[in-house]
C-alpha cells in the first residue's frame, strides 16, 4: 500500500499566516520621487514597470510556500506486509442420514420448520466464516462417505456446496468409520502444524466397511485430532419426511408430515474417537449449544499469524528547498536586471 503524507504536519499551519502578510504588503505605500523634467520620468518608466513588482512578489511568495511545505517534510511511503501463517487444516464431516430430519431443534416461534440438518448447516457455515486463514475441506456421510470439497482457501465455494447438502443425496445409514477414513486420507499429506477433523452426527455407526476405531487409530497415527459432536435429543423424537430434494413434505395446510421414532446417539463411541486423538467430545440438544461448541473449537484451535510490517520512505523536502532557492535566485536576477528599481 502506498500513501503520501507529511512527517511534520504542524508546519502547515504557517500557511495561514500568508493571507495577512499579503494583505499588509499590498497596503504598503511606495516612496515617490519628483522629477523636474518629463524626459527623466519617461526613462524611469522604462526601468520600472507596475507589473514587475507583482511578478517579483509572486516569485517570493511561491518560494515561501515551497519552504513551508519543505518544513512539513512531505513523504511518499510504500508499506509492505509479510504474513507467516502457521495455519490449521480442517476436514468437516457432516451426517446427512435420514435421522438428520429430526425436528427436535425446531423452535415454535420460528415460522420455517427447521431440522437438525438445517441447524447443522447454519452453524457450520458460521464456523467456516470465522476461520478465514485456514484451509477447510468437507465430506458428507450416510450409508457411505462422499467428498464434498478437498481442503481449500476458497471458502465461498465451500459454503455454497455446504448449502446444497440435504437428506437423500446418498443411500441411508451412518458410516462414521468411512467418514473418518476419508477425512484422514485428505489430511495425510498436509504440511499444516495442526490437522483437525470435526465430525458431526446424530446416530451410531450402522453402515460402511471401515470400523470407526480402526479409522480413528489411523488418524491418530497421522497426527490428526478429531472433535466429535453428537447432536439431537435422545428418546422419542418427531422426524419429517423429505422429498427428493430434501425439502420437508407438508399437508395441504402447510403442516409437516411427521412420524415419531426413537433417537439414540452412541456417545461412548464418539467419546472414544475423540480421546484416542487428543480431541474432545461434545453434545448439543439445541442450536445455542451447537453454536457454543463450534465457538469452543474455534477458540481451542487458533491459527498462529505472525505479521511483519516495514515501509520504504522517500522524502521530497530537498526538492522543494531546491525549487525555492531557484525561485529566489530568479527573483534576485530579475530585480537587478530587467526589473531594476531606481535608487
N, C-alpha and C positions, 0 to 999 in steps of 0.2 A: 504494500500500500504506500502511495506517495502523497505527501502533503507539503504545502507551502505555509510557513509561519514566521513569526518574529520572535527572536530569543529574548529581546528586552522591549516588550510592548509598551512599557511605561513612557519611553521617549517619544512615542507617537502623540502624546498629549501636547508636545511643543507645537504641533501643527495648529492648535487652537490659538496660539499667540500671533500667527501670521496675519489674520484679518485686521486686528487693531494696529499692527505695525504698518501695514499697507495704508490703512486709513490715515495715520499720522503722517506718513511720508507724502501722501498726496496733498495734505493740507499745508505742507511746508511752503513758505513763500521764498522764491529765489531772489537774491540781491539783483538790483538793476544798475546799469551804468548809463550815464548821459553822454551823448555824442554830439559834438558841435557841428559836424557835417554829416549829411545823409550818405555820402560815399563810404565813410568809415562804417556806417551801420550796415550797408549792403555787403561789405566784405565780411563783417562779423556774422551776418546771416549765413554766409557760405560756410562758416566754421561750426556754427551751432544751429541745429535744426530741432524743432519741437519733438519729432518722433524719436530722435536719437536717445533722449533721456528715458523714454518708455522702454526702448529696446534694452538699454543698459540695465534698467531696473528689473526687467523681466529675466535677464540673464542672472543677475544677483539673486533674485527670488528663487529661480529654478535650482541654482547651486545650493541655496539654503535648504530647500525642500529635500534635495538629494542627501544632504548631510544629516538631516533629521532622520530620514529613512535608514541611513547607514548606521546611525547610533542605535536604532531599533534592531539592527542586525537581522536582516531577512535571511531565511534559510530554506533550502529545498531538502526535505527529509524523505528518504526511502526506508521504510520499515520492513524488516524481514522476520519471519517466524518459522521456527522449526519445531515440529511436534514429534515426540517419540512416544508412540502409543504401545504400551505393554498390554495388549488387548485380551479379550476373552472371546473364545469361540463357543457358541451355544447352539445346540440342537433342541428344538421343541418337538415333543411327541404328544399329539393330541388324539384322544379317543373319539371316534365317530361311530361307535356301535349304537344299536337301536336304543339301549338304555339311556343314552345321552338326550333322548326326547323327554326325560323326566321333567315334570312341571313343579318340582319342589322348590325351585329358585324363583318361580314367578311370584310377584307381589301384587296383591289385589288392586292396589291403586293404579297400577300400570294398565294402560289401555291395550297395548300389544302383548299377546301371550308370548312369554319367553321360556325357552327350555334351558336345560343345563348347558347344552352346546352353545346356545346364543350367548349366555353369560361368559362361558369359557372363551369364546371368540372375542368378545368385547374387552375382557381383562387382559388376554394375551396380546391384543393389539396395542393396548396402553403400555404393556411391558416392553414391546418392541420399540415404541416411540421413545422410551426412556433410555434405551441402550444405543444411542446414536453412534458410538465409537466401536461397537462390537460387530463381528461377523456372526450372523444368525441364520440358521437353516431350520427346516421343519420336515417332519414326516407325520403321516396320519395313520391310524391303525383301527382295524375292526377284526375281521376274520384273518387278515394278514396286514403287513406293514407296507406302506407305499410312500415314496419320496415326493414331497410337495416342492421342496427347494433345497439345494445344497447351501452350505454356509455362504453368505453374501453380505456385502455392504449396501446392496440395493434394497433397502428396507421398504420402499414404496411398493416395489414389485412383490415382495414377500407378503406385505399386508393385503394387497389385492388378492393374492392366492389364498390367504387365510380366510377372507370374507366369502370365498366360494365354497368352503367346506360345508358339507351337510350330510346328514344320516342317509345311507343308501348308496353312497358313492361306490362302496365295495361290499363284498359279502359280509354278513353279520358274524359277530364273535368278538373276542377280546384277546388279541395276540400280543401280550405285553412283552414276552421274550423276543419275538421278531422285531418289535419296535425298538427295543434297547439295542439289539444287534445291528439294525440298520443305522441308527444314530452313531453308534460306536465306530462302525465302518467309515462313516463320513468324517469322523473326527480323528481317525488314527494317524493321518499324515499331517495334522495341523501342527504348526510351529508356535502356536499361541502358548503363553505361560499358563493359562488356565483353560481347561476344556470342560464344558458342562452339558448335561442332559437334563431337561426339565420335562418330566413325564406326568401327564395329567390323565387320569382315568376315573371311572365311577364303578368299576367292577372288579372281577378277579380273572385270572388267566384261564380262558376257555378254548383257545384256538392257537394255531401256529405250530411250527415244527421245531422251535428252539425253546428250551426251558428258560424261564426268566432268570434264575440264579446262575445258570451257566453263562448266559449273555452278560450278566452283571459282573461275573468274575473276569470275563474278557475286557469289559470296560475298565475295571479297576486296574488290570494289568497295563492298560494303555494310559493310565493316569487321568482317567475321566471321572469326574464327580457327578453323581446323579441326585437330583432333587425330585422326590415323588410327591404328587398331590392327589389325594383321594377326595372327590367332590360328590356331593349329594347326601341326602339323609338315609339312614337305614330304616328298614321296616317297610310298611305298606306305602307306596308312592303312586301317584297318578302319572300315566305316560300318555303322550299324544301320539296320534297316527301321522306319519309323514307321507306325502305323495312322492312321486318320482324325483321331484326337485328338492325334496327335504322340507317343503312347506307343510304347516300343520293343516290337516283336513278338518273342516268345520261343518256344522249342520246348517240348515237354511237360516237360522237365527244368528249365525256367526260364532256359535259356541264350539269349542274344540271337541272333537270326538276323542274320548279317552278310555283307557282301561286301567285297572288297578293291578299292581304287581308288587312282588317282594323285591326290595333292593338290598344288595349286600356288597360290601367292599372288603377285599382281602387286605386288611390293614397290616396283618402280620407279614405278608409277602412284600408289600410296599415299604414297610419299615426296614425289613432285611435288605432290600435292594439299596436303600439309602445308606444304611450302616456299613455295608461292605465297600462303599466307595467314598466314605467320609462325607456323605451328603446329609440331607435331612428329610424327614417325612412330615407332611402337613395334611390337615383335614379341613375341609371347607363345607359348610352346610348352607351358606348364603353368599350373595355377591360381595358383601363387605369383607367377609372372611377371606374370600378368594383374592380380592384386591390387596388385602393386607399381606397375604402370603407372597404374592409377586413383589410387593414393595420390600418385604423382608429379604427375599432372594436378591433383589436389586441392590440392597444395601450390603449384603454379605459378600457379593462378588463385584466389587468396584473395579473399573478399568483404571490402571495407573497411567496418567498422562503427564509427561514432562515436556514443558514448553520452553524453548529458548527464544528470546527476542533480542534483536540487535538492529541498529539503524546506521545508515550512511548519510552524513550531513554535509551539505555543500553550502558554504557561506557566500553571500553576494555583496556584503558591505564594502569590500575592497573595490568592486566595480563601480559602486555608487560614489565612493570617495574620489576615485579617478575621474569619473564623469563630472563631478562637482568642480574639481580642480581645473579641468579643461574648460568648463564654462567660465570660471573666474579669470583664467588666462585670456580667453577670448574677449571677455568684457574689458579687461585691462588693455588689451591690444586696441580695441575699438575706441576706448576712451582716450587713448593717447595718439590716435591717428585720425581716422575718419570722423569720429565724434568728439574731437578735442574741444575743450572749452577755452574761452578767453580768460586769462588770469585776471 
